[in-house]
Amino acid sequence: MIVAVHALLGSTIARLCRTRVQAALAGAASHALADMLPHRDLDIPEEALLLAGALSLVVAARGVDSREFAGALGASLPDLENLIGRLAAIPDERLVLPTHRSHHGRRTTGFEGQLAMATLGVISLLIPGCDSEDTGQRGNALA
Ligand SMILES: [Zn+2]
C-alpha cells in the first residue's frame, strides 16, 4: 500500500479515537489490514513525496498534536521496515511484519482502490472534530 494512503487511512480512523495514543495504535493496526488488500506500491522517491504531502495536509488541517496526525504517523511508521528492506535489498521473506513478509495483498496494476481510500481520508479531514483531547484543534480544520 502506498504509505501516503496508509497515513490518510490512519488519520481517518483516528477520528474514532479519543486520545493520540489510541489513534497511533489504531493507525498501526490499520496498516496491517490495508497491506492485505490488493494494491500497487511506488518507487521510494514517489512514496516519500506523497507521504510528505499527506502528512502536511493532516498537519495543516488538524495540527501536529492532533489525533489525526498521531493516527497518520502510526499508520505510516510500519513501512519504515519496507524502506529499510528496499534500501538494504532484504528479501520480503526476511522482513518482520507478517503483512510485509507473507500476508501481503495481491499486486495490482491500478490505483483505484487506494485513490478511493485517499479521497475518504481527505474528506474526513474536512469534517469538524468532536470531543477529544484535541478539541482545541477544531479551528485548524480546512474549509
Ligand atoms: Zn506496509
py3Dmol code that shows the C-alpha trace and the ligand (Angstrom):
import py3Dmol

protein = """\
ATOM      1  CA  MET A   1       0.000   0.000   0.000  1.00  0.00           C
ATOM      2  CA  ILE A   2       1.244   3.476  -0.819  1.00  0.00           C
ATOM      3  CA  VAL A   3       2.411   4.893   2.502  1.00  0.00           C
ATOM      4  CA  ALA A   4       0.545   8.174   1.951  1.00  0.00           C
ATOM      5  CA  VAL A   5      -2.677   6.158   1.688  1.00  0.00           C
ATOM      6  CA  HIS A   6      -1.760   4.434   4.957  1.00  0.00           C
ATOM      7  CA  ALA A   7      -1.302   7.895   6.508  1.00  0.00           C
ATOM      8  CA  LEU A   8      -4.669   9.181   5.292  1.00  0.00           C
ATOM      9  CA  LEU A   9      -6.397   5.975   6.356  1.00  0.00           C
ATOM     10  CA  GLY A  10      -4.766   6.294   9.789  1.00  0.00           C
ATOM     11  CA  SER A  11      -5.906   9.902  10.119  1.00  0.00           C
ATOM     12  CA  THR A  12      -9.440   8.840   9.213  1.00  0.00           C
ATOM     13  CA  ILE A  13      -9.524   6.034  11.769  1.00  0.00           C
ATOM     14  CA  ALA A  14      -8.074   8.417  14.346  1.00  0.00           C
ATOM     15  CA  ARG A  15     -11.322  10.369  14.163  1.00  0.00           C
ATOM     16  CA  LEU A  16     -12.906   7.449  16.029  1.00  0.00           C
ATOM     17  CA  CYS A  17     -10.326   7.546  18.847  1.00  0.00           C
ATOM     18  CA  ARG A  18     -10.345   9.688  21.954  1.00  0.00           C
ATOM     19  CA  THR A  19      -6.596  10.016  22.507  1.00  0.00           C
ATOM     20  CA  ARG A  20      -3.455  10.301  20.395  1.00  0.00           C
ATOM     21  CA  VAL A  21      -2.128   7.023  21.824  1.00  0.00           C
ATOM     22  CA  GLN A  22      -5.296   5.215  20.767  1.00  0.00           C
ATOM     23  CA  ALA A  23      -5.067   6.907  17.380  1.00  0.00           C
ATOM     24  CA  ALA A  24      -1.445   5.846  16.862  1.00  0.00           C
ATOM     25  CA  LEU A  25      -2.224   2.246  17.831  1.00  0.00           C
ATOM     26  CA  ALA A  26      -5.343   2.145  15.656  1.00  0.00           C
ATOM     27  CA  GLY A  27      -3.323   3.606  12.800  1.00  0.00           C
ATOM     28  CA  ALA A  28      -0.681   0.891  13.189  1.00  0.00           C
ATOM     29  CA  ALA A  29      -3.389  -1.784  13.207  1.00  0.00           C
ATOM     30  CA  SER A  30      -4.944  -0.278  10.085  1.00  0.00           C
ATOM     31  CA  HIS A  31      -1.568  -0.605   8.373  1.00  0.00           C
ATOM     32  CA  ALA A  32      -1.631  -4.373   8.659  1.00  0.00           C
ATOM     33  CA  LEU A  33      -5.203  -4.648   7.390  1.00  0.00           C
ATOM     34  CA  ALA A  34      -4.576  -2.286   4.465  1.00  0.00           C
ATOM     35  CA  ASP A  35      -1.425  -4.151   3.436  1.00  0.00           C
ATOM     36  CA  MET A  36      -3.505  -7.309   2.997  1.00  0.00           C
ATOM     37  CA  LEU A  37      -5.697  -5.641   0.353  1.00  0.00           C
ATOM     38  CA  PRO A  38      -4.707  -5.931  -3.320  1.00  0.00           C
ATOM     39  CA  HIS A  39      -2.602  -2.888  -4.169  1.00  0.00           C
ATOM     40  CA  ARG A  40       0.328  -1.421  -6.046  1.00  0.00           C
ATOM     41  CA  ASP A  41       3.349   0.265  -4.461  1.00  0.00           C
ATOM     42  CA  LEU A  42       5.503   3.052  -5.889  1.00  0.00           C
ATOM     43  CA  ASP A  43       9.219   3.764  -6.014  1.00  0.00           C
ATOM     44  CA  ILE A  44      10.846   5.320  -2.938  1.00  0.00           C
ATOM     45  CA  PRO A  45      11.030   8.939  -4.219  1.00  0.00           C
ATOM     46  CA  GLU A  46       7.350   8.915  -5.210  1.00  0.00           C
ATOM     47  CA  GLU A  47       6.368   7.306  -1.912  1.00  0.00           C
ATOM     48  CA  ALA A  48       8.365   9.916   0.043  1.00  0.00           C
ATOM     49  CA  LEU A  49       6.883  12.820  -1.875  1.00  0.00           C
ATOM     50  CA  LEU A  50       3.307  11.616  -1.464  1.00  0.00           C
ATOM     51  CA  LEU A  51       3.859  10.866   2.239  1.00  0.00           C
ATOM     52  CA  ALA A  52       5.225  14.368   2.796  1.00  0.00           C
ATOM     53  CA  GLY A  53       2.149  15.763   1.074  1.00  0.00           C
ATOM     54  CA  ALA A  54      -0.267  13.618   3.067  1.00  0.00           C
ATOM     55  CA  LEU A  55       1.346  14.398   6.420  1.00  0.00           C
ATOM     56  CA  SER A  56       1.494  18.100   5.549  1.00  0.00           C
ATOM     57  CA  LEU A  57      -2.195  18.029   4.726  1.00  0.00           C
ATOM     58  CA  VAL A  58      -3.027  16.356   8.036  1.00  0.00           C
ATOM     59  CA  VAL A  59      -0.935  18.890   9.965  1.00  0.00           C
ATOM     60  CA  ALA A  60      -2.457  21.818   8.080  1.00  0.00           C
ATOM     61  CA  ALA A  61      -5.968  20.526   8.722  1.00  0.00           C
ATOM     62  CA  ARG A  62      -5.667  19.257  12.298  1.00  0.00           C
ATOM     63  CA  GLY A  63      -2.332  20.293  13.750  1.00  0.00           C
ATOM     64  CA  VAL A  64       0.786  18.402  14.705  1.00  0.00           C
ATOM     65  CA  ASP A  65      -0.574  17.485  18.158  1.00  0.00           C
ATOM     66  CA  SER A  66      -3.858  16.094  16.870  1.00  0.00           C
ATOM     67  CA  ARG A  67      -5.279  12.571  16.975  1.00  0.00           C
ATOM     68  CA  GLU A  68      -5.318  12.615  13.191  1.00  0.00           C
ATOM     69  CA  PHE A  69      -1.582  13.237  12.954  1.00  0.00           C
ATOM     70  CA  ALA A  70      -0.885  10.559  15.566  1.00  0.00           C
ATOM     71  CA  GLY A  71      -3.041   8.146  13.558  1.00  0.00           C
ATOM     72  CA  ALA A  72      -1.261   9.075  10.340  1.00  0.00           C
ATOM     73  CA  LEU A  73       2.142   8.502  11.937  1.00  0.00           C
ATOM     74  CA  GLY A  74       1.057   5.219  13.497  1.00  0.00           C
ATOM     75  CA  ALA A  75      -0.221   4.037  10.136  1.00  0.00           C
ATOM     76  CA  SER A  76       2.912   5.132   8.259  1.00  0.00           C
ATOM     77  CA  LEU A  77       5.729   4.051  10.547  1.00  0.00           C
ATOM     78  CA  PRO A  78       5.457   0.285   9.885  1.00  0.00           C
ATOM     79  CA  ASP A  79       6.588   0.972   6.322  1.00  0.00           C
ATOM     80  CA  LEU A  80       9.988   2.025   7.660  1.00  0.00           C
ATOM     81  CA  GLU A  81      10.614  -1.712   7.512  1.00  0.00           C
ATOM     82  CA  ASN A  82       9.808  -1.702   3.794  1.00  0.00           C
ATOM     83  CA  LEU A  83      12.082   1.289   3.243  1.00  0.00           C
ATOM     84  CA  ILE A  84      14.973  -0.349   5.076  1.00  0.00           C
ATOM     85  CA  GLY A  85      14.258  -3.614   3.271  1.00  0.00           C
ATOM     86  CA  ARG A  86      14.385  -1.947  -0.130  1.00  0.00           C
ATOM     87  CA  LEU A  87      17.496   0.110   0.634  1.00  0.00           C
ATOM     88  CA  ALA A  88      19.346  -2.881   2.096  1.00  0.00           C
ATOM     89  CA  ALA A  89      17.958  -5.325  -0.510  1.00  0.00           C
ATOM     90  CA  ILE A  90      16.448  -7.540   2.182  1.00  0.00           C
ATOM     91  CA  PRO A  91      14.125 -10.171   0.664  1.00  0.00           C
ATOM     92  CA  ASP A  92      10.451  -9.852   1.677  1.00  0.00           C
ATOM     93  CA  GLU A  93      10.512 -13.253   3.372  1.00  0.00           C
ATOM     94  CA  ARG A  94      13.113 -11.936   5.846  1.00  0.00           C
ATOM     95  CA  LEU A  95      11.024  -8.918   6.909  1.00  0.00           C
ATOM     96  CA  VAL A  96       9.463  -8.946  10.393  1.00  0.00           C
ATOM     97  CA  LEU A  97       5.892  -7.726   9.920  1.00  0.00           C
ATOM     98  CA  PRO A  98       3.646 -10.542   8.645  1.00  0.00           C
ATOM     99  CA  THR A  99       1.923  -8.331   6.052  1.00  0.00           C
ATOM    100  CA  HIS A 100       5.314  -7.345   4.641  1.00  0.00           C
ATOM    101  CA  ARG A 101       6.592 -10.906   4.712  1.00  0.00           C
ATOM    102  CA  SER A 102       3.868 -13.313   3.682  1.00  0.00           C
ATOM    103  CA  HIS A 103       0.344 -11.902   4.075  1.00  0.00           C
ATOM    104  CA  HIS A 104       0.853  -9.092   1.593  1.00  0.00           C
ATOM    105  CA  GLY A 105      -2.056  -8.326  -0.721  1.00  0.00           C
ATOM    106  CA  ARG A 106      -2.014  -9.302  -4.374  1.00  0.00           C
ATOM    107  CA  ARG A 107      -0.159  -6.842  -6.623  1.00  0.00           C
ATOM    108  CA  THR A 108      -2.399  -4.789  -8.916  1.00  0.00           C
ATOM    109  CA  THR A 109      -1.693  -2.516 -11.864  1.00  0.00           C
ATOM    110  CA  GLY A 110      -4.169   0.209 -10.958  1.00  0.00           C
ATOM    111  CA  PHE A 111      -4.615   2.667  -8.124  1.00  0.00           C
ATOM    112  CA  GLU A 112      -8.415   2.889  -7.964  1.00  0.00           C
ATOM    113  CA  GLY A 113      -8.841   1.354  -4.502  1.00  0.00           C
ATOM    114  CA  GLN A 114      -6.050   3.407  -2.990  1.00  0.00           C
ATOM    115  CA  LEU A 115      -7.340   6.587  -4.631  1.00  0.00           C
ATOM    116  CA  ALA A 116     -10.758   5.917  -3.075  1.00  0.00           C
ATOM    117  CA  MET A 117      -9.199   5.450   0.382  1.00  0.00           C
ATOM    118  CA  ALA A 118      -7.078   8.585  -0.001  1.00  0.00           C
ATOM    119  CA  THR A 119     -10.145  10.575  -1.051  1.00  0.00           C
ATOM    120  CA  LEU A 120     -12.028   9.326   2.001  1.00  0.00           C
ATOM    121  CA  GLY A 121      -9.077  10.400   4.130  1.00  0.00           C
ATOM    122  CA  VAL A 122      -9.034  13.909   2.697  1.00  0.00           C
ATOM    123  CA  ILE A 123     -12.810  14.245   3.104  1.00  0.00           C
ATOM    124  CA  SER A 124     -12.592  13.116   6.736  1.00  0.00           C
ATOM    125  CA  LEU A 125     -10.122  15.930   7.404  1.00  0.00           C
ATOM    126  CA  LEU A 126     -12.744  18.421   6.250  1.00  0.00           C
ATOM    127  CA  ILE A 127     -15.295  17.242   8.816  1.00  0.00           C
ATOM    128  CA  PRO A 128     -15.106  19.219  12.060  1.00  0.00           C
ATOM    129  CA  GLY A 129     -13.745  17.375  15.123  1.00  0.00           C
ATOM    130  CA  CYS A 130     -15.711  16.119  18.084  1.00  0.00           C
ATOM    131  CA  ASP A 131     -14.929  15.896  21.783  1.00  0.00           C
ATOM    132  CA  SER A 132     -11.423  14.604  22.360  1.00  0.00           C
ATOM    133  CA  GLU A 133      -8.156  15.687  23.849  1.00  0.00           C
ATOM    134  CA  ASP A 134      -7.517  17.842  20.809  1.00  0.00           C
ATOM    135  CA  THR A 135     -10.733  19.816  20.624  1.00  0.00           C
ATOM    136  CA  GLY A 136      -8.572  22.896  20.584  1.00  0.00           C
ATOM    137  CA  GLN A 137      -7.561  21.898  17.063  1.00  0.00           C
ATOM    138  CA  ARG A 138     -11.025  22.432  15.610  1.00  0.00           C
ATOM    139  CA  GLY A 139     -10.096  25.847  14.378  1.00  0.00           C
ATOM    140  CA  ASN A 140      -7.393  24.349  12.182  1.00  0.00           C
ATOM    141  CA  ALA A 141      -9.820  22.375  10.012  1.00  0.00           C
ATOM    142  CA  LEU A 142      -9.592  23.037   6.320  1.00  0.00           C
ATOM    143  CA  ALA A 143     -12.668  24.526   4.637  1.00  0.00           C
TER     144      ALA A 143
END
"""
ligand_1 = """\
1
ZN
Zn 3.344 -1.857 4.900
"""
view = py3Dmol.view(width=600, height=400)
view.addModel(protein, "pdb")
view.setStyle({"model": 0}, {"cartoon": {"style": "trace"}})
view.addModel(ligand_1, "xyz")
view.setStyle({"model": 1}, {"stick": {}})
view.zoomTo()
view.show()
